[in-house]
Amino acid sequence: MDINDLRRARKAAADKMQSSADAISALEAVAGGPDADDLAAAEAAFAEAQQEFAAADAKVKRAETVEAAQAASAVSETDTPPVQPQAQAMPARAKEPGQEGVELGFMVHALANAKGDRDRAVARLEADGHSAISASLSGASEAARGVTVPRALASGIIDLLKPRVLVRASGARVHDMPAGELRNARVASGPTASYAAENAAMEDSEPTFDKVDEKFKKLTCLVPVGNSLLRHSSIGVAQVVRDLMLDAMALKEDIAFLRYDGSANDPKGLLHWCLAANWQDAVGNSAAVVEAALRKVVSDVEDANVGMISPGWGMRASTKNFLASLRDPTGAYMFPSILQSGTLLGYPVRTTSQIPNNLGAGSDETEVYFADFAEIMIGESQQIVVGSSTEAAFVNQAGDTVSAYQSDLTLMRAIAEHDLAPAHDEAIAGLNGIGWSL
């Protein structure tokens, strides 16, 4: 079991304690007093759940201590050169811009060459002079799905996803979700205030509360790479491996966080979290109609008393270019700030190719999103599981089954877990525009 499995077991024990405590409270509330045998059974169940929680909590704390020690030892080997370095060890040097997260590329590269054998991969990294990476890999846990990348390296890859994924880049708040699920409380309606005469009774008002649940959704990434490339060991190959995985994960996250409906195993994106009243359908493309629709989108969010801490737009690049080229009746540009500062109505614009432009009855509609992204929460496991195979087969994007062995390929697989939810649905608005793409 990895650390997240242990945390889930601890949470299950805590839930069992709560159920047992509720049962005891219900018995004690019975008129005339509880039945002695029932009360004794309920108290015994609570004591058993308490023992399970204590045991699970001890295992989690022990695993966290080991994980922290492994991360610390990897960092110390990077920062402090060994007293007697091996002849093949690389000299210490500052990481260059563009090489962030390349450790994962080296790790996956070594695992692929070792056919998934962690010990052989560690030896390969050590022989190539990557002692800090081999130290991290040697402390990584193995499971049926592959090798769990240590959190220190996985967090670097997650950080690299930020500029590549529209929702992350726009300021969505990322938080750890170690137990696999998280319940976030929110205020559904606040209290009210009123004026009253002197000595008059004050009117009461009670706020109402709601909850937003997040549960892990598994994102998988399968990348075939030619074995001829993997036989070479260099920083360039490690960067290629890293970028292949990042690109595949980023593209899928983009469309999921924006448009997926939350069914089956998918996260629920902004489109389906958005309130019906905040979404405009089939908006025309004349200058006056476009301006009115965009201003309504912003007003829908602002009028809901949203904090507007990290507001921004999300759209296709062709939609941004359409808006930048739009002119009023006098011939002046309607939104010159798009080209001047990358903003629309004062808020930053970010683009992604994952928003389609062939929607609607005429196959000519696209979507435009606006949100205060500080209200958007992304729960992360903060871990990535990687594995490789030279014998497996896969179905390519054309629908054909390809044998990795026959094609001299290695399949590299990465698994990440996360979910998305808004703190308040009112922070999201948007529209479908007809002909809003150049």
Secondary structure by P-SEA (a helix, b strand, c coil): ccaaaaaaaaaaaaaaaaaaaaaaaaaaaccccccaaaaaaaaaaaaaaaaaaaaaaaaaaaaaaaaaaaaaaaaaaaaccccccccccccccccccccccaaaaaaaaaaaaacccaaaaaaaaaaacaaaaaaaaaacccccccccccaaaaaaaaaaacccccccccccbbbbbcccbbbbbbbcbbbbbbccccccbbbbbbbbbbbbbbbbbbbbbbbbbbccccccccaaaaaaaaaaaaaaaaaaaaaaacccccccccccccccccccccccccccccaaaaaaaaaaaaaaaaaacccccccbbbbcaaaaaaaaacccccccccccccccccccccbbbbbbccccccccccccbbbbbbcccccbbbbbccbbbbbccccbbbbccccbbbbcccccbbbbbbbbbbbbbbcccccccccccccccc
